[in-house]
Amino acid sequence: MKRRASTDGTKGSRKRSKASPSEPYPNGVELFDFPEHQRYITSILSDQNLDRKPGYIVGNIFMKYSESEKKIRFVMSTEQSEVGSKTVRIQIVFGKQCSKLLRRRGLRLPLSHGILLSLRGCTIANNGASANGVIATLEFTEKVLLKILSPGQDNVVVDLWGPVSLRPSQSADSGWYNPPVERPLEETAPATEAIKSRKKEKQLLRSKEHFAKRAASNVSTDATGSDTKSSRSKLASPKPTHPQGEQAPAEKVNGPLGLKAGCRSADTLYTPLSSATKISSFYNVVGVVYSNSAYITQSSIGDYMCTLHLVDPDNTVRSGNSHLMENPTKVICFARANSKWLPTVREGDIVVLHNVKASSFQGGSNLVGYNDKLQWAIYGLDGRLTHGIIPSDVPREIATDRGFRFSPFLQREDPVLLDYCSKLRLWWNAVECQKQESLGKTHQVGSQVLTPPPERSPRPWLPIKDATPNTVSNGYFNCVAQVIHKHRPDQGCYALYVTDYTSNDQCPTYDGAEWCPPGLAKSILKIELWDQSASFGQQMEVGEFFSFRNLRMRVANNGYFEAKMKELKIAKLNTDEVGSTHTGLEGLLERKAKWATKHKIEERLEKLEYTKIQDVEMRVRFNCIVEILLVNILDGSGSARVYVTDYTANDLLPEPDVDADDFNGLEKRVLKLNLRDSQAQTARSLEPGTVCVFQKVMMKLLNKENVGDLGGEQPLIKRLYPGLPSHKALMEDFENRKKIFFGASKAALQQSKAPSVSASIYTPQVPEPSENPSPTRSNPRLCTSIKQLQSRIEPITLFGIRARVKWAKPRQLWDCCRPYCAKCSKRIPSTQKACVACDDFDHEFITYQYNFNISIEDEEGSEMPIAVSDEALFLTDLPRVNMARDPSALEEFRTCFETIAGNVLEYQDDRCMGKEDTELKTPLVCLYGCRYEEEGRKICQLLSYSLIES
């Protein structure tokens, strides 16, 4: 009997039918099989009714946010419209209910993978231009249908609207598919009962298999083969059959692909890569190099570094395709002495690493090998550990600061380790074989093929002559340069003019600039510092050398090249340690020496004879090195008045005719200069606090006062920069005079009359204290008692007080040297190992500074607290380290501390413990320092001291 034809052409059919405009719109997995239903963001934003014909959108996963219990967020890049290839970014948000279902199914969103996303059930918000370039937000509150494309792997489909939630999509050439099962609505309950029944049957079969295996293993080994075979056949249960459409449980992988990651030798544990994740813990690992990415570059402080991507059997997806890798473990290796101390590897090499530290970076997990801990070796084809080709001039080991010998080259003949490396090579060969078998099966979905973006190349280190906006890194590059000039064009930007003594024809010519040295007009690059780096520009001195990372070359409005920088990736380089600081600096210094020889650059300032203000005579020309105190530009007259000092006194000088706080205590030490002609124009660029050279000045009587007169068109005013060695030498004598005036000079310390002072303790030359200090002494500003100091009202007051230390804090001696962040200059809390605010994951900005407090009691019985900072002269030669971990440094500081404070710490500890017998024994010392105001508080700071004979 023939079956009656159905009135509905699709009812009862087991074949997939293509949707047509007259048929219902496809809402299931088959939606992605129709390219004509693909939508673009331009049309989506203008559509007010997506439920009528939602379609789907195609793109790549660009960025993921940290997941929360309430939602899952990520950003995807997609084409803006069907016409053109402009790419835009949109944000995808899965609500609380939707994200809960996705987490149950273990959904992963790999970066750069393609994604097809149905618009069914979504709401749209037009964000305009927001963070990360996102122009719109699509939110799915309850359910979602999506498909993730994984090149070389099975695509994953998640359909929360349908009965099947998470399953791999079938390839187009697989030749089969599971026909849809039709279940009428009224048969929902029986279908549920059938599913439960099948689950019970599967559990029963598994239990029978388990007992059968146990019984078979207990069969006597001395039985004949036939008896054993027959007994096993009686005990064994029939092989379970699985209902149609259900996948059999995964079987145990045998052979090389079943290798277990990690091994343990007699004295060393090698942890699997996926288990080496506990932050700040050190591990020994073995892995296979997954990709050729070990480019050797340099960090901001000049250390050599490379990045390895390693895999082992533990970070391998075993779902039928053991060649498919999850995220490989990233290992960042550092070396300071030589670039050859880093491993040079290729894809497939087996690397053994000792003493790598688990770290976190941008929310991920990686391993870091520090320059003084990392040891490595490569498993060679001969079955032994090697290190590649190391030139003979490369040192094999060095002596550390603590006297130990360290070598990064791992030397081991561990048979367990060598056996594991051999098995790891067999495993990788098996993985490569499966990878080759799976290649060639590429399927296109939608109107374009979605492939992961290429791996980003590292920033190249380029000289200025080779830097262009069209470099391989899209205009970004690193360089080493010397600062020639700087200024701030506005509040949000700081402009630097640097050179590395190479010429670029696309840079502007600075022939007319007075600050441009001869022969460098085409060798200067302008760098604009913005955002984080703008505040650092003011700290950079002309003449100093810096490394710049992540500069971007661009074309300015005038058509010439200039560079721009936003992130604070600037590091000062020390020219005294060229070999161990930065290799690019060595080449720059060689080019600078050739330039100086070619243009006969001479430091004329060194050949001049300089006169101190105290030796200046009337109507005699002289050259002087002075500090700018005040600049007064006279409107309309074309002249300027500049007030300067070198901290020496001259009775010919009148009292200043202006009221300025900087002149307090500088009686007969301020020289007023009248500048004319081009010298008045130069005065506009002078800033208070800078040190300058004035040439050919003459002392004259003008308007009944003695002033310095200077005019003419020659450049007679030159600013001195501490970064230039020749300028630093000229400023040394001036700085010494300044320290003498403020009671902290090294030259005056050597003239101290105290014979018991050690060579490391410095004392300024001050008047002997007396009950009634005379105001006519050589330094009337110096206070000799606490009461006298408290009666002074000046903002800065010097003191030299005889006293004894009464108490000190902190109570632990090693806490007197505390960690600070060199990037933000803030103290690092005890709960942090590095500065979290500056993302110092590699601990490269940690510095140590002395900072403690003492309380003193003078001979009159008055008490006063004093702060001791890192600038104290008696702390100059002490090491700045973590004294809790360096016993030798702690003992060195203890000797220095007890010289001034005696047993004050022991006395305090005994008092806290209730011991009253301990006697406070602190020496009588003369303490020299200054009192200043900070945020409304008066702070006394100790600069130096001298012991007084009892």
C-alpha positions, 0 to 999 in steps of 0.5 A: 500500500502506498503512503499518501503524499503529504500536503507539505513538501518538506514534512517527513523529508529527511533531506535538508531543504534550501530556504527560499524567499517563499519558505520560512527563514532558516534559524538553525545551524543551516543558516550559515550555509547561505551566503546570501543571509550574511549581514554587514554592520552598516545595514544592521545599525539601520535595521529596526526589526532584526527578528523578522530577518536577522541573518548572521555576521562574519568577523574575527575575534579581536580582543577578549575581556576578563569573564565575570559571572554576569556576562562574557564580552569580546570585541570582533572585527568585521567588514563595514559594508558589502562594498569596500574592505574597510574593517570596523570593530564591534563589541559582543556581550553575552548576558548572565543567562546566555554566558552561564549556558556557554560556560557549561559547554566549555566554550572557548573564544581563541583570539584571531579565529573566525566567528559566524554569529547569528543576529537572532535574539540580539539587541543593538546599541550604537556607541559611536566612537568609544574605547578600542575603536568599538562603534556598536554593541550587540547583546545576547541576553538569553540564547545565541547561535554561533560558529567558530572557525579554526584553521586545520581543526574541526569548526565548533557550532554552539546552538542554544536555540536548538536541541544540540548545544555544542558539537563539531560541524561536519566538513563538506567532504565528509560524505555523511551527516546525521539526518534530523530527528523529528520529535512531535511536541506531544512525544516530549515526555517519552523521548525524555524517558528513552534518553534516561533509559539509554544512559542506564544501559550505557552505565550497565555496559561500562560496569560489566566491562570493568568486572570482566577486565578484573576477572580476566586479569586474575586468570592464572598465568600457568594455564594453557593458551586455549584455556585462557582464551576460552575463559576470557571469552566466557567472562568478557561481555559483548562489545557495547553498541552506541545508538545512532548519532551518539559518539563513542567515548574517547579511547586511551591513546597508545604509542608516542602520542600517549606520552605523559608530560614531565619527568622526575630524575634523582634530584630534579623535577621537570614540571609539565608546561601546563602545570607551571603556572603558580605565580612567582614560583620557579620551575624546570621545564622541557618543551618542543619549540612550536614556532620560529619566534626566538628573535633576539632583541634588547630591553629598555635597560639594554638586556638581551632577550628572546621569546620561545613558544614551547609545547609538550603533551600536556598542552595538546588537544586530544580530541581525535586530532592530537596534532592540534595545539592549545596556546603554547607556553611563552618563555621570555629569556634574558641575558646581560653579558652577551647575546650568545647566552640566549638559546638559538633554536628552530621549530621542533628543537627540544629545549631544557630550561632550569630556574624559570619563573611563572609570571603573568602579563596582560592577563595571561601566563608565561615563564620568565628566565632572568639573566642571573638564574636561567640555565638552558640546553638543547637536546641534539640529534646525537642524544646529548645536551648541546648549546649550539655554536658558541664563539670562542670569545664569548665567556662561559661564566662570570662572577656575580656581585656576591662572589659566585660563579654563574653560567647560563649553559646547563651541563647535565648527563641525567639518563632520565632527562635524556630518555624523556627528551628522546620520547619527546622527539618521537612524540613530536614526530608523531604529531607532525605526521598527523598534522600533515595528514590533516592539511589540505582540508580547507573550507570557505564559509561566507564571502571571504576566507577568514585566516589568522593574522600573521605573527607580528615582527619585533620592533627593529632597532634602526638608526635615524637614517634608516627609519621611515613611516613604511618600515616592516613594523608599520613605522614603529622602531627603536633607537639610541640617540643623544638629546641636543635640544628640548622645549615644551610647545604646549602643556600636552606635549614635550618636544625633543631634538635628538641625533645618533650622528646619521643623516636622513634627507627626509628630516628638516634642516636646522641650519638656522637654529643656534642650538644646532651643532655644526655639521648636524643640521640634517642629522637631527630628528624631532620627537614629540612626547605625549601622554605618559612620556610627556612628563618624563621629557622635563627630566631629560638633560641635553647631552645625555644618551637614551634608548627610545622604544616604540617610536613611530616615524610619521610625516609632519604637516611640513612634509618632513619626517618626525617621530612621536611617542606616547608610552614611557619606554625611555631609558637613560644610558650610562656612557661609562659602561658601554659594553654592558649597557647597550650595544647601540650606544657603542656605535653612536659614540664612535660616530660622534668621535668621527664627527668631532674630529671632522668638524674640529669641535673643541670645548672652548669653555674649558680653555677660558679663565674663570673669575669668582664673584669674590675676585671681581674688580671694577672695569675689568672684563671677566668670565664666570660660572653662575646660577640664575636666580631671577630673570627680569625682561624690560618691556620696550627697552630691548634689555634685560636684568638677570640676577646671578650668584656663585655663592661667594661674597664681594663687598662691591656688590650692593643689596638686590633692588628686588624682593625675592625669597631666593635671595635670603642669606645671599648678602653680598653674593648676588650680581646684577647683570644688565644685558643688551643687544642679542644678549637680551634676546638670549635672556628670554630662554634662561630659567632660574636654577640653571647654571650658565657661563657668561663671557666678557662681563665688566663691572660698572657703576650705573645709577649709583650701583655696581652692576655687570654689563654685557652686550654685543652680537656674539654668543656670550651666554652658554648654558651648562648641562650635567650630561656633557662630560666637559660641562660636568667638569666645569660645574664641579667646582661651582657645585662644591662652592654651593655645598660649602655655602649650605653646609654640605661640602666635601672639600670643607669636610677634609678641613674638619678639626675632629681627628676621630672622624673616619674617612667615610664621614664628612663634616662641613666647616662651621663655626664653633657653637656658643651660647651667644652666636655672633651675627658677624660670623662667616655663616650667620644663617647656621643654627647651633641649638634646637631652640635657636632653630625653632625661633627662625622663620625662614623657609630654609634654615641650616643647622649644626647642633651638638646632640645625641640620638634618643630613638630611631625608626624603623625598629628593624635595621634592614627596613632602613633601605626601602624599595622604590620604583624608578619609573614613578619614583614612589615607594613600593608597599611591603605587600608588593614585590614590584610596582603594580601601578607601573606594570613592573612584572619583570622587576626592572624598575626596582631601586633601593633608597635609604630612608629612616628617622631619628630623634635627637636631644641637644646639650640644652635638653631640647628634643627634635626629630630628624629625617635621614634620606638617601642624599645624606653624605655619610650614606654615599658609599653604602650599597643600595640593596635588599638588606634582608637578603644581603648579610654583608650589606646589612653589616656594613650599614650596621657599622655606619648606623651604630657610629652615630646612633650607638645601641639605640635599636637594642635599647628600644627592643629591650624596653618593649620587652620590659627589660629596664636594665639596658642603658642607652649608649649613644655618642655625642655628635655634631649634626649638620642639615637643613630645615625646609617646608613641605606641604605646610610642615617643617622638616629637618633633614640630616646631611652629614655629621662629625664625632665629638671627642668626649 
